[in-house]
């Protein structure tokens, strides 16, 4: 439990406060996770998602007494698959020939074949925060933003004004681009041409107090992004975890822009990310 009590980057110790409870008006729970199944978009360099039966009903006869039978399966996947959260150790920067994570913690001596010991996934606490959805596609009057369209600070400000919400300290901020419509229908477009936040937008959200950010796209920032400057800014410079491949369509359709946001990462020792099933409670 001591691992969860220290702050993880910008993430505070998780607490369900009276202020969060006051956000719950109907008690409705929304899933923000895409279904994990073969054919989902996965970046090159990561294993494609696969699931196979391991034991089927009938094959387990005799393993238990009486008439009970059971079935099991095995999955093959990287943790940067589907809806997931990036650990702070996912990125580092080179400073005068040496690499560093967030907080100037050195990469040297922190990684081996068992994983990474600094800012790794098992150290990340659950996220229990106010969530804010900024529907940038709706702001622009479209179902989906254009290919490689940047979301700027000005877009964030305009969306806050239009929706009547404001980013506050301690929030998780989620951006909707509409690119979920390409999930499994145009995987190449989803992975290589999506809209996303530029550096001005990322800076503004953090300056307003965001402790985590996410989007319905594969890498949060606008793609292509050869240097991944937004990832460097968020993960290495600011200690702000990133959620990717969120399913925000139901929240957007119902115009739910403020909610309790809960994410429980897997305690994967040494890992750079975790698949998650985020929920929003209204």
N, C-alpha and C positions, 0 to 999 in steps of 0.2 A: 504493500500500500504506500510505502514511502515514495516510490517512483511517481505516483499520481499526485502527490501533494506539492511537489515543486512545479513551478511554472514551466511550461514547454513552449519556448519562444513567446509569442504574444498570448498564448492560451492560458487563462487563469485556472486555478483549481475549480473543477466543475461544482456548481451549486444550483439547485432549483430554488430560486428566490421568489418572494411574494410578487415582485415585479414581473417575473416570467409567468407565474400563475395567473396574473391579471390579463395576460394576452389570450388565455384560453376562453373562448366565448361559447363554443358549441361542443367542444370535445372531439371534433372530427380529426382523424389521423390520416395523413397522406403519405404514401410511399414515394420517394424520389429516386428509386433505384430502377435501372433497366434490368430486364431479365437476362440472366447469364445462360447462353445457349450457343451451340455451334453457329458460325456465320456472323457473329458480332464483329464490329471493327476493332482491330488490334494493331498497334504500330509494329512495323518491321523491327526485328530484334527481340520481340516478345513472342513467347509460344502462343499459338492460336488456342482459343478455348476448346477443350475437349472433355467430354464426360462419357464414361462407359460403364455398363453394369459390371459389377465385380462378382456378386453372387445373386442369382435370381430365385424367386419363389420356386420351391421344388428342389432346388440344389442345396438348400439348407436343411432338408428333412433329416431328422435324427440328431441335429446339433443341439436341439432343445428337447426336453421331455414333453410328452403329450402331443397335442395337435398343432402347436404354434409353429409358424414358419416366418422367415423374414428375408428381406432383400437389401443389398448394399450396392454402392457404386464407388468409382474413383474419378477424380477430376484432375485435369492438367491445365494449369494456368499460371501466368505471372500475376503479381499483385497490382500492376498497372493495367488491369483488365476491367472493362466495364466501369461501373460507378465505383470510384476509389478516391482515397485521400493520399496526398504526397506527404511523406515525412520530411523534416527539415534536412536530413542527410541525403536527400535525393539529389541535391545540387551542391556544388562547391565552387570557389573561385580561386584563380591563380594569382598570388601576390608575390612578385619577385622570385618566382620559381618554386614557391611552396603553395600547397592548396589548403584552403580553410573553409569550414562550415560556418553557419550562423554563430555569432558571438566570438568570432576569431578562434574557434576551436580547430586545431590542426587535423588534417586528414591523416597525416603520417602517424602510423601506429594505431589507427582506429579501425582499419579494415583488414579482413583476411577471408579465407574461404568459408567461414561461418557467418559472414555478414559484417555489419558496421556497428561499432559500440557507441558512437556519438549521435545523439538526436535520432535514434532509430525508433522503429514503430512501436516496440513494446513500452517505450517511455511516454508515448502520447496519451494524454487523458481523454476520456469521453468529452465530446463537445455538447454542452447544454447552454444554449444562448438564445437571444432574440435573433430570429432570422428575418432578413429583408430581401424580398424578390424585386429586382428591377427589370421590368419587361422592356428591354431596349427595342425588340422587334415591334411591339405594339406602339411604342413611342414614335417609331419611324413609319407607322401605318402599313406594316407588312407582316406576313406570316413568318418570314425568315429573312434575316439580313443578307446582304450580298456577299458573294465569295470574297474572302480576305478583307472584309470591311472592318476598319478599326472602330472600337468603342472608345471615345475620348472622355476626358473630365467633363467637358461641356455636355456630353450626352448623359452622363451620370447625374449632373445637376438638373438638367431638363427633366429627366425621368423622376427624380425625387419630387420636383415641383408638380408634375402632372399627376403623380400617384398620391401625393399628399403624405409621403413618408420621408424620413430623414435618417441617414446613417448615424448611429450613436456609438459611443465607446462600448466595447464588448460585443458588438454585433458580428454575425456571419452574414456576408452579402453575396447573394446569388444572382447571376446575370443570365437572362434568357435571350438567346439569339435566334431561336427557332430551328437551329441545325439538327435538333432531334429528328426532324422529318427525314433526314438522310440516314438515320441509324438503320443499318441492314438493307436499306434501299439503294444507297450510293455510298458505300464505305470509303471509296477513294476520296470523294468530295468531303465527307465527314472528317477524315483524317488529315487532309492536306490543304484544304482551301477555306477553312472555317473562319468566321468573324470572331472577334475577341477583343479583350481589353488591351489598350496600349499603355505605355508607361505613365502617361498623365493620369489616366483613370485609376491605375493601381495605386499611384501615389496619393491621389485624393481619398480613396477609400480607406487607406491605412491612416492618413492624417486625420480622418474623421473618427477613427477609433476601431475600425474593423479588425477582428482577431483571427478571422478565417474568411476565405473567399472561394467562390465556386462558380461553375457555369455548366451549360448543357453541351459543351464542346469537349474535344479530346485533350486540349492542352491549356485551356483558360485564355491564354493570350492569342492575339490575332496570328494566323498562320498564312504564309510562311513567316518564320521568325528565326533567322539563322543563328542569332546570338542568344536567343531566349532571355532577353534582358528583363522581362517581367518576372520570370521564374527566379532569376538571380536577385532581383529587388525584393520579392516577397519571401523566398525561402532563406536566402543567405544574408541579406542586409536587414530584413525586418522580422524574421521569425514568424511568418504568417503561413500556415498550411493552406494547401490548395486542393479543392475538390473538383473532380472532372467527370464528365459523362453523366451529369445529373439529368433526371427526367423531371422537367419543370412544367410540363404541358397542362396538367390538371390545375395546378395552382394558378397559372396564367389565365386559363379559360374561366376560372371562377373569380379572377381578380383578387386573389388573396395575396397581399403584399407584405403582411406582417404576421409572425407566427412564432411559436416555440420551435426551435430547431435542435434536433438531437442526432448525434452521430456517435457510434460506438466502434472505434477501430479494433481490429484484431490485435492481440498482443503477440506479434510475430517478432521474435528476437532477431535483431540485426537487419530487419527489412527496411526498404526505402519507401514502401507504400503498403496500403491495406485496402482490399475490397471492403466496401461498406454498404449498409442499407440505411441511408438517412431517412428520417421521418420529420414531417412538419405537423404540428398540432395547432389547430385553430379553435 
